[in-house]
Amino acid sequence: MDLNLPVPRVALAIPAHPDDAEFGCGGTFAKWAAAGCRIHHLVCTDGSKGTWDPKQDVAELVTVRQDEQRAASHALGGAGDVVFLGWPDGELDAGVRQRWQVAYWIRRLRPDVVLGHDPWRRYRLHPDHRAAGFLLTDAVVAARDPHFFPEQGEPPHRPGVVLLWEAEEPDHVEDITAHFDAKIEALLAHRSQYRSTMRIEDAASGEEVAAFRRRVAEWAADQGANAGVALAERFKAITQV
Ligand SMILES: [Zn+2]
């Protein structure tokens, strides 16, 4: 298990939905942002399926989740861009149009490290997580070579490292022990997800929030166990980009 990349200058997370990046790399982003890294989010879908309430106004939910994602980036210490591609939640394709968009943002933001879903994770049910993973890896290839999408008018860009969270074969650990609070704060910025994702029925219930925090802490302890790190986020690192 490799431990801790050098702090990058620029990092870009490419989650399928608002909140995925905070679960996958929130602690890593908080740590890097505190050390001067510019952290960006590129969210593939509009998050419009993210509720258990059949009466929810979907257009309103999309706006709310965008605000929450910006607040989460802020909680991580980010002053970078939060970009929404706006594809319908649950229907994300890793097609050429989507690849064009993601490659454009990689060329434009020029991240040293790109982070996202591992598309090769077995038995993964959510189609958007799979699609977002393939979209990321396909777009990294397109962004680095000049004959892909030359009409974009942006120079090619080759990130140094790709980190995939929820990895099938993790081989890299980031120590987030000192930045765990920021990860929790960023996750809690996604208030619309309290009920469906965080098992928080009543936002005023300190007990439910504490239980959520404990569950995330147990997960982070497990992620760091093999590396001798108290609280961690674990990834597959692709260094041959
Ligand atoms: Zn998701």
py3Dmol code that shows the C-alpha trace and the ligand (Angstrom):
import py3Dmol

protein = """\
ATOM      1  CA  MET A   1       0.000   0.000   0.000  1.00  0.00           C
ATOM      2  CA  ASP A   2       1.453   3.368  -1.048  1.00  0.00           C
ATOM      3  CA  LEU A   3       0.914   6.228   1.365  1.00  0.00           C
ATOM      4  CA  ASN A   4       0.206   9.920   0.657  1.00  0.00           C
ATOM      5  CA  LEU A   5       0.914  11.555  -2.698  1.00  0.00           C
ATOM      6  CA  PRO A   6       2.873  14.809  -2.663  1.00  0.00           C
ATOM      7  CA  VAL A   7       0.273  17.597  -2.385  1.00  0.00           C
ATOM      8  CA  PRO A   8      -0.803  18.460  -5.930  1.00  0.00           C
ATOM      9  CA  ARG A   9      -1.184  21.994  -7.212  1.00  0.00           C
ATOM     10  CA  VAL A  10      -4.595  21.283  -8.752  1.00  0.00           C
ATOM     11  CA  ALA A  11      -6.966  18.323  -8.204  1.00  0.00           C
ATOM     12  CA  LEU A  12     -10.240  17.475  -9.923  1.00  0.00           C
ATOM     13  CA  ALA A  13     -12.918  15.089  -8.614  1.00  0.00           C
ATOM     14  CA  ILE A  14     -15.420  13.692 -11.129  1.00  0.00           C
ATOM     15  CA  PRO A  15     -18.338  12.248  -9.109  1.00  0.00           C
ATOM     16  CA  ALA A  16     -21.524  10.870 -10.654  1.00  0.00           C
ATOM     17  CA  HIS A  17     -23.689  12.701  -8.105  1.00  0.00           C
ATOM     18  CA  PRO A  18     -23.404  15.543  -5.634  1.00  0.00           C
ATOM     19  CA  ASP A  19     -22.014  13.958  -2.401  1.00  0.00           C
ATOM     20  CA  ASP A  20     -20.057  11.080  -4.044  1.00  0.00           C
ATOM     21  CA  ALA A  21     -16.796  13.042  -3.950  1.00  0.00           C
ATOM     22  CA  GLU A  22     -17.222  13.887  -0.262  1.00  0.00           C
ATOM     23  CA  PHE A  23     -17.641  10.172   0.529  1.00  0.00           C
ATOM     24  CA  GLY A  24     -14.797   9.114  -1.761  1.00  0.00           C
ATOM     25  CA  CYS A  25     -12.143  11.786  -1.290  1.00  0.00           C
ATOM     26  CA  GLY A  26     -13.491  14.494   1.058  1.00  0.00           C
ATOM     27  CA  GLY A  27     -10.717  14.029   3.626  1.00  0.00           C
ATOM     28  CA  THR A  28      -8.021  13.976   0.953  1.00  0.00           C
ATOM     29  CA  PHE A  29      -9.427  17.136  -0.614  1.00  0.00           C
ATOM     30  CA  ALA A  30      -9.580  18.891   2.761  1.00  0.00           C
ATOM     31  CA  LYS A  31      -5.970  17.941   3.468  1.00  0.00           C
ATOM     32  CA  TRP A  32      -4.750  19.113   0.082  1.00  0.00           C
ATOM     33  CA  ALA A  33      -6.799  22.327   0.160  1.00  0.00           C
ATOM     34  CA  ALA A  34      -5.301  23.177   3.555  1.00  0.00           C
ATOM     35  CA  ALA A  35      -1.855  22.770   1.974  1.00  0.00           C
ATOM     36  CA  GLY A  36      -2.657  25.152  -0.896  1.00  0.00           C
ATOM     37  CA  CYS A  37      -4.051  22.797  -3.568  1.00  0.00           C
ATOM     38  CA  ARG A  38      -6.869  24.106  -5.738  1.00  0.00           C
ATOM     39  CA  ILE A  39      -9.695  21.522  -5.572  1.00  0.00           C
ATOM     40  CA  HIS A  40     -12.358  21.319  -8.277  1.00  0.00           C
ATOM     41  CA  HIS A  41     -15.576  19.294  -8.612  1.00  0.00           C
ATOM     42  CA  LEU A  42     -17.075  18.174 -11.935  1.00  0.00           C
ATOM     43  CA  VAL A  43     -20.451  16.554 -11.153  1.00  0.00           C
ATOM     44  CA  CYS A  44     -21.793  14.418 -14.017  1.00  0.00           C
ATOM     45  CA  THR A  45     -25.525  14.147 -13.210  1.00  0.00           C
ATOM     46  CA  ASP A  46     -28.141  16.510 -11.844  1.00  0.00           C
ATOM     47  CA  GLY A  47     -28.856  14.385  -8.755  1.00  0.00           C
ATOM     48  CA  SER A  48     -32.566  14.498  -9.520  1.00  0.00           C
ATOM     49  CA  LYS A  49     -33.301  10.961  -8.288  1.00  0.00           C
ATOM     50  CA  GLY A  50     -31.757  11.580  -4.882  1.00  0.00           C
ATOM     51  CA  THR A  51     -34.847  11.518  -2.695  1.00  0.00           C
ATOM     52  CA  TRP A  52     -37.323   9.023  -1.237  1.00  0.00           C
ATOM     53  CA  ASP A  53     -40.124  11.596  -1.357  1.00  0.00           C
ATOM     54  CA  PRO A  54     -42.420  10.888  -4.338  1.00  0.00           C
ATOM     55  CA  LYS A  55     -43.921  14.387  -4.042  1.00  0.00           C
ATOM     56  CA  GLN A  56     -40.557  16.181  -4.217  1.00  0.00           C
ATOM     57  CA  ASP A  57     -40.360  18.949  -6.846  1.00  0.00           C
ATOM     58  CA  VAL A  58     -37.497  17.588  -8.964  1.00  0.00           C
ATOM     59  CA  ALA A  59     -36.368  20.915 -10.449  1.00  0.00           C
ATOM     60  CA  GLU A  60     -36.125  22.316  -6.943  1.00  0.00           C
ATOM     61  CA  LEU A  61     -34.110  19.291  -5.795  1.00  0.00           C
ATOM     62  CA  VAL A  62     -31.576  19.871  -8.589  1.00  0.00           C
ATOM     63  CA  THR A  63     -31.040  23.478  -7.479  1.00  0.00           C
ATOM     64  CA  VAL A  64     -30.842  22.524  -3.814  1.00  0.00           C
ATOM     65  CA  ARG A  65     -28.233  19.852  -4.548  1.00  0.00           C
ATOM     66  CA  GLN A  66     -26.107  22.294  -6.531  1.00  0.00           C
ATOM     67  CA  ASP A  67     -26.126  24.684  -3.575  1.00  0.00           C
ATOM     68  CA  GLU A  68     -25.237  21.805  -1.254  1.00  0.00           C
ATOM     69  CA  GLN A  69     -22.336  20.752  -3.466  1.00  0.00           C
ATOM     70  CA  ARG A  70     -20.939  24.300  -3.453  1.00  0.00           C
ATOM     71  CA  ALA A  71     -21.311  24.425   0.347  1.00  0.00           C
ATOM     72  CA  ALA A  72     -19.526  21.067   0.622  1.00  0.00           C
ATOM     73  CA  SER A  73     -16.618  22.291  -1.510  1.00  0.00           C
ATOM     74  CA  HIS A  74     -16.412  25.319   0.752  1.00  0.00           C
ATOM     75  CA  ALA A  75     -16.396  23.119   3.870  1.00  0.00           C
ATOM     76  CA  LEU A  76     -13.408  21.256   2.427  1.00  0.00           C
ATOM     77  CA  GLY A  77     -11.587  24.564   2.097  1.00  0.00           C
ATOM     78  CA  GLY A  78     -12.033  24.661  -1.648  1.00  0.00           C
ATOM     79  CA  ALA A  79     -11.964  27.849  -3.651  1.00  0.00           C
ATOM     80  CA  GLY A  80     -11.978  25.984  -6.959  1.00  0.00           C
ATOM     81  CA  ASP A  81     -14.700  25.459  -9.554  1.00  0.00           C
ATOM     82  CA  VAL A  82     -17.842  23.389  -8.953  1.00  0.00           C
ATOM     83  CA  VAL A  83     -19.139  22.421 -12.406  1.00  0.00           C
ATOM     84  CA  PHE A  84     -22.375  20.534 -13.143  1.00  0.00           C
ATOM     85  CA  LEU A  85     -22.763  18.661 -16.427  1.00  0.00           C
ATOM     86  CA  GLY A  86     -26.429  18.129 -15.604  1.00  0.00           C
ATOM     87  CA  TRP A  87     -27.079  14.730 -17.206  1.00  0.00           C
ATOM     88  CA  PRO A  88     -30.258  13.100 -15.843  1.00  0.00           C
ATOM     89  CA  ASP A  89     -29.588  11.148 -12.659  1.00  0.00           C
ATOM     90  CA  GLY A  90     -29.701   7.396 -13.272  1.00  0.00           C
ATOM     91  CA  GLU A  91     -29.229   7.757 -17.031  1.00  0.00           C
ATOM     92  CA  LEU A  92     -25.568   8.741 -17.355  1.00  0.00           C
ATOM     93  CA  ASP A  93     -23.845   7.351 -20.447  1.00  0.00           C
ATOM     94  CA  ALA A  94     -20.096   7.144 -20.980  1.00  0.00           C
ATOM     95  CA  GLY A  95     -20.658   8.257 -24.572  1.00  0.00           C
ATOM     96  CA  VAL A  96     -18.655  10.499 -26.868  1.00  0.00           C
ATOM     97  CA  ARG A  97     -20.661  13.661 -26.071  1.00  0.00           C
ATOM     98  CA  GLN A  98     -20.101  13.204 -22.367  1.00  0.00           C
ATOM     99  CA  ARG A  99     -16.434  12.366 -22.962  1.00  0.00           C
ATOM    100  CA  TRP A 100     -16.079  15.578 -24.959  1.00  0.00           C
ATOM    101  CA  GLN A 101     -17.338  17.577 -21.970  1.00  0.00           C
ATOM    102  CA  VAL A 102     -15.169  15.859 -19.366  1.00  0.00           C
ATOM    103  CA  ALA A 103     -12.056  16.069 -21.566  1.00  0.00           C
ATOM    104  CA  TYR A 104     -12.786  19.776 -22.052  1.00  0.00           C
ATOM    105  CA  TRP A 105     -12.862  20.403 -18.309  1.00  0.00           C
ATOM    106  CA  ILE A 106      -9.687  18.378 -17.738  1.00  0.00           C
ATOM    107  CA  ARG A 107      -7.939  20.494 -20.384  1.00  0.00           C
ATOM    108  CA  ARG A 108      -9.368  23.675 -18.988  1.00  0.00           C
ATOM    109  CA  LEU A 109      -8.705  23.043 -15.264  1.00  0.00           C
ATOM    110  CA  ARG A 110      -5.384  21.175 -15.841  1.00  0.00           C
ATOM    111  CA  PRO A 111      -5.413  18.974 -12.713  1.00  0.00           C
ATOM    112  CA  ASP A 112      -2.289  17.140 -11.528  1.00  0.00           C
ATOM    113  CA  VAL A 113      -4.548  14.495  -9.965  1.00  0.00           C
ATOM    114  CA  VAL A 114      -7.973  13.342 -11.177  1.00  0.00           C
ATOM    115  CA  LEU A 115     -10.200  11.393  -8.753  1.00  0.00           C
ATOM    116  CA  GLY A 116     -13.386   9.400  -9.316  1.00  0.00           C
ATOM    117  CA  HIS A 117     -15.274   6.101  -9.317  1.00  0.00           C
ATOM    118  CA  ASP A 118     -13.568   2.790 -10.130  1.00  0.00           C
ATOM    119  CA  PRO A 119     -15.556   1.489 -13.141  1.00  0.00           C
ATOM    120  CA  TRP A 120     -14.062  -1.996 -12.696  1.00  0.00           C
ATOM    121  CA  ARG A 121     -15.491  -2.464  -9.196  1.00  0.00           C
ATOM    122  CA  ARG A 122     -17.391  -5.749  -9.333  1.00  0.00           C
ATOM    123  CA  TYR A 123     -21.049  -6.178  -8.472  1.00  0.00           C
ATOM    124  CA  ARG A 124     -21.642  -2.448  -8.436  1.00  0.00           C
ATOM    125  CA  LEU A 125     -25.334  -1.806  -8.951  1.00  0.00           C
ATOM    126  CA  HIS A 126     -25.578   1.925  -9.586  1.00  0.00           C
ATOM    127  CA  PRO A 127     -25.196   2.492 -13.345  1.00  0.00           C
ATOM    128  CA  ASP A 128     -24.088   6.131 -12.906  1.00  0.00           C
ATOM    129  CA  HIS A 129     -21.111   5.126 -10.768  1.00  0.00           C
ATOM    130  CA  ARG A 130     -19.978   2.690 -13.435  1.00  0.00           C
ATOM    131  CA  ALA A 131     -20.571   5.179 -16.242  1.00  0.00           C
ATOM    132  CA  ALA A 132     -18.841   8.036 -14.403  1.00  0.00           C
ATOM    133  CA  GLY A 133     -15.797   5.812 -13.873  1.00  0.00           C
ATOM    134  CA  PHE A 134     -15.517   4.922 -17.559  1.00  0.00           C
ATOM    135  CA  LEU A 135     -16.209   8.518 -18.496  1.00  0.00           C
ATOM    136  CA  LEU A 136     -13.304   9.647 -16.339  1.00  0.00           C
ATOM    137  CA  THR A 137     -10.817   7.117 -17.700  1.00  0.00           C
ATOM    138  CA  ASP A 138     -11.899   7.642 -21.334  1.00  0.00           C
ATOM    139  CA  ALA A 139     -11.770  11.425 -20.951  1.00  0.00           C
ATOM    140  CA  VAL A 140      -8.286  11.321 -19.413  1.00  0.00           C
ATOM    141  CA  VAL A 141      -7.078   9.545 -22.556  1.00  0.00           C
ATOM    142  CA  ALA A 142      -8.833  12.062 -24.823  1.00  0.00           C
ATOM    143  CA  ALA A 143      -7.574  15.086 -22.877  1.00  0.00           C
ATOM    144  CA  ARG A 144      -3.913  14.117 -23.120  1.00  0.00           C
ATOM    145  CA  ASP A 145      -3.655  13.595 -26.895  1.00  0.00           C
ATOM    146  CA  PRO A 146      -3.890  16.491 -29.381  1.00  0.00           C
ATOM    147  CA  HIS A 147      -5.959  14.766 -32.075  1.00  0.00           C
ATOM    148  CA  PHE A 148      -8.923  14.196 -29.758  1.00  0.00           C
ATOM    149  CA  PHE A 149     -11.431  17.061 -30.004  1.00  0.00           C
ATOM    150  CA  PRO A 150      -9.008  19.662 -31.453  1.00  0.00           C
ATOM    151  CA  GLU A 151     -11.973  22.032 -31.922  1.00  0.00           C
ATOM    152  CA  GLN A 152     -11.975  22.589 -28.157  1.00  0.00           C
ATOM    153  CA  GLY A 153      -9.201  25.114 -28.603  1.00  0.00           C
ATOM    154  CA  GLU A 154      -7.588  24.091 -25.301  1.00  0.00           C
ATOM    155  CA  PRO A 155      -4.085  22.601 -25.246  1.00  0.00           C
ATOM    156  CA  PRO A 156      -3.924  18.869 -24.347  1.00  0.00           C
ATOM    157  CA  HIS A 157      -3.337  18.014 -20.702  1.00  0.00           C
ATOM    158  CA  ARG A 158      -1.973  14.863 -19.099  1.00  0.00           C
ATOM    159  CA  PRO A 159      -2.677  14.479 -15.358  1.00  0.00           C
ATOM    160  CA  GLY A 160       0.109  12.832 -13.380  1.00  0.00           C
ATOM    161  CA  VAL A 161      -2.084  10.439 -11.378  1.00  0.00           C
ATOM    162  CA  VAL A 162      -5.639   9.062 -11.418  1.00  0.00           C
ATOM    163  CA  LEU A 163      -7.049   7.973  -8.037  1.00  0.00           C
ATOM    164  CA  LEU A 164     -10.138   5.734  -8.052  1.00  0.00           C
ATOM    165  CA  TRP A 165     -12.229   5.472  -4.888  1.00  0.00           C
ATOM    166  CA  GLU A 166     -14.276   2.397  -3.857  1.00  0.00           C
ATOM    167  CA  ALA A 167     -11.587   0.540  -5.733  1.00  0.00           C
ATOM    168  CA  GLU A 168     -11.683  -3.112  -6.702  1.00  0.00           C
ATOM    169  CA  GLU A 169      -7.952  -3.399  -6.002  1.00  0.00           C
ATOM    170  CA  PRO A 170      -6.896  -0.517  -3.740  1.00  0.00           C
ATOM    171  CA  ASP A 171      -3.163   0.101  -3.537  1.00  0.00           C
ATOM    172  CA  HIS A 172      -2.925   3.661  -2.221  1.00  0.00           C
ATOM    173  CA  VAL A 173      -3.901   5.309   1.065  1.00  0.00           C
ATOM    174  CA  GLU A 174      -4.280   8.956   1.968  1.00  0.00           C
ATOM    175  CA  ASP A 175      -4.045   9.741   5.685  1.00  0.00           C
ATOM    176  CA  ILE A 176      -7.033  11.957   6.559  1.00  0.00           C
ATOM    177  CA  THR A 177      -6.784  11.721  10.348  1.00  0.00           C
ATOM    178  CA  ALA A 178      -6.219  15.457  10.794  1.00  0.00           C
ATOM    179  CA  HIS A 179      -8.951  16.369   8.287  1.00  0.00           C
ATOM    180  CA  PHE A 180     -11.738  13.988   9.209  1.00  0.00           C
ATOM    181  CA  ASP A 181     -13.864  16.781  10.718  1.00  0.00           C
ATOM    182  CA  ALA A 182     -13.861  18.672   7.418  1.00  0.00           C
ATOM    183  CA  LYS A 183     -14.965  15.526   5.579  1.00  0.00           C
ATOM    184  CA  ILE A 184     -17.905  15.146   7.967  1.00  0.00           C
ATOM    185  CA  GLU A 185     -18.775  18.842   7.696  1.00  0.00           C
ATOM    186  CA  ALA A 186     -18.753  18.581   3.895  1.00  0.00           C
ATOM    187  CA  LEU A 187     -20.910  15.447   3.948  1.00  0.00           C
ATOM    188  CA  LEU A 188     -23.352  17.188   6.277  1.00  0.00           C
ATOM    189  CA  ALA A 189     -23.642  20.032   3.778  1.00  0.00           C
ATOM    190  CA  HIS A 190     -25.663  17.598   1.632  1.00  0.00           C
ATOM    191  CA  ARG A 191     -28.790  18.080   3.743  1.00  0.00           C
ATOM    192  CA  SER A 192     -31.178  16.726   1.095  1.00  0.00           C
ATOM    193  CA  GLN A 193     -29.406  13.361   1.466  1.00  0.00           C
ATOM    194  CA  TYR A 194     -29.772  13.036   5.231  1.00  0.00           C
ATOM    195  CA  ARG A 195     -32.677  10.638   5.070  1.00  0.00           C
ATOM    196  CA  SER A 196     -31.861   8.479   2.033  1.00  0.00           C
ATOM    197  CA  THR A 197     -28.063   8.230   2.388  1.00  0.00           C
ATOM    198  CA  MET A 198     -27.043   9.153   5.937  1.00  0.00           C
ATOM    199  CA  ARG A 199     -29.888   7.675   7.974  1.00  0.00           C
ATOM    200  CA  ILE A 200     -30.565  11.038   9.600  1.00  0.00           C
ATOM    201  CA  GLU A 201     -34.341  11.474   9.870  1.00  0.00           C
ATOM    202  CA  ASP A 202     -34.238  14.538  12.060  1.00  0.00           C
ATOM    203  CA  ALA A 203     -31.480  17.062  11.337  1.00  0.00           C
ATOM    204  CA  ALA A 204     -31.876  18.462  14.855  1.00  0.00           C
ATOM    205  CA  SER A 205     -31.159  15.057  16.357  1.00  0.00           C
ATOM    206  CA  GLY A 206     -27.623  15.227  17.674  1.00  0.00           C
ATOM    207  CA  GLU A 207     -27.764  11.495  18.244  1.00  0.00           C
ATOM    208  CA  GLU A 208     -28.433  10.609  14.605  1.00  0.00           C
ATOM    209  CA  VAL A 209     -25.707  12.961  13.403  1.00  0.00           C
ATOM    210  CA  ALA A 210     -23.281  11.452  15.930  1.00  0.00           C
ATOM    211  CA  ALA A 211     -24.204   7.945  14.756  1.00  0.00           C
ATOM    212  CA  PHE A 212     -23.518   8.958  11.149  1.00  0.00           C
ATOM    213  CA  ARG A 213     -20.164  10.379  12.157  1.00  0.00           C
ATOM    214  CA  ARG A 214     -19.314   7.137  13.969  1.00  0.00           C
ATOM    215  CA  ARG A 215     -20.192   5.041  10.914  1.00  0.00           C
ATOM    216  CA  VAL A 216     -17.980   7.163   8.650  1.00  0.00           C
ATOM    217  CA  ALA A 217     -15.179   7.004  11.255  1.00  0.00           C
ATOM    218  CA  GLU A 218     -15.419   3.196  11.334  1.00  0.00           C
ATOM    219  CA  TRP A 219     -15.229   3.129   7.549  1.00  0.00           C
ATOM    220  CA  ALA A 220     -12.199   5.476   7.540  1.00  0.00           C
ATOM    221  CA  ALA A 221     -10.462   3.390  10.221  1.00  0.00           C
ATOM    222  CA  ASP A 222     -11.008   0.291   8.098  1.00  0.00           C
ATOM    223  CA  GLN A 223      -9.611   2.073   5.030  1.00  0.00           C
ATOM    224  CA  GLY A 224      -6.394   2.846   6.896  1.00  0.00           C
ATOM    225  CA  ALA A 225      -6.030  -0.445   8.785  1.00  0.00           C
ATOM    226  CA  ASN A 226      -3.536  -2.097   6.407  1.00  0.00           C
ATOM    227  CA  ALA A 227      -1.379   1.010   6.221  1.00  0.00           C
ATOM    228  CA  GLY A 228      -1.121   1.757   9.934  1.00  0.00           C
ATOM    229  CA  VAL A 229      -3.114   4.963   9.511  1.00  0.00           C
ATOM    230  CA  ALA A 230      -5.828   5.917  12.019  1.00  0.00           C
ATOM    231  CA  LEU A 231      -8.311   7.427   9.530  1.00  0.00           C
ATOM    232  CA  ALA A 232      -7.857   7.131   5.784  1.00  0.00           C
ATOM    233  CA  GLU A 233      -9.302   7.125   2.302  1.00  0.00           C
ATOM    234  CA  ARG A 234      -8.170   4.314   0.043  1.00  0.00           C
ATOM    235  CA  PHE A 235      -7.773   4.313  -3.730  1.00  0.00           C
ATOM    236  CA  LYS A 236      -6.476   2.498  -6.772  1.00  0.00           C
ATOM    237  CA  ALA A 237      -3.698   4.755  -8.052  1.00  0.00           C
ATOM    238  CA  ILE A 238      -3.014   4.807 -11.784  1.00  0.00           C
ATOM    239  CA  THR A 239       0.348   6.444 -12.281  1.00  0.00           C
ATOM    240  CA  GLN A 240       0.983   5.514 -15.913  1.00  0.00           C
ATOM    241  CA  VAL A 241      -1.263   8.146 -17.470  1.00  0.00           C
TER     242      VAL A 241
END
"""
ligand_1 = """\
1
ZN
Zn -23.599 8.461 -6.318
"""
view = py3Dmol.view(width=600, height=400)
view.addModel(protein, "pdb")
view.setStyle({"model": 0}, {"cartoon": {"style": "trace"}})
view.addModel(ligand_1, "xyz")
view.setStyle({"model": 1}, {"stick": {}})
view.zoomTo()
view.show()
